[in-house]
Amino acid sequence: MKTSPDPRFDKNLKFYHNETKILKTIQHIHLIKIFEFFENCEKIKKNGEKQYFNAIIFELAANGDLFEFINSEKFSEDLARTYFHQLIEGFISNGEDLFFID
């Protein structure tokens, strides 16, 4: 789950709803699945204060995300090439006219 308590997130709600709707339709072994987007979730802190946030629910990445892995490991050029090919394959073979800009 990824959350965003940042109030600036709200001005992008339409974008996040649309992106989540599209990404929920994409299924590929090398792309993590997105299950749902929730807005205006409420959390009560230990001090009783309410905190509101938006949340995107992802498939569990048991070994962490790729960014964490890249920053924590030194790996060979061959392994880097393998991950790069898997990443590009996931983008290309989604079967949709979609562009990834992240």
Secondary structure by P-SEA (a helix, b strand, c coil): cccccccccccaaaaaaaaaaaaaacccccbbbbcccccbbbbbccccbbbbbbbbbccccccccaaaaaacccccaaaaaaaaaaaaaaaaaccccccccc
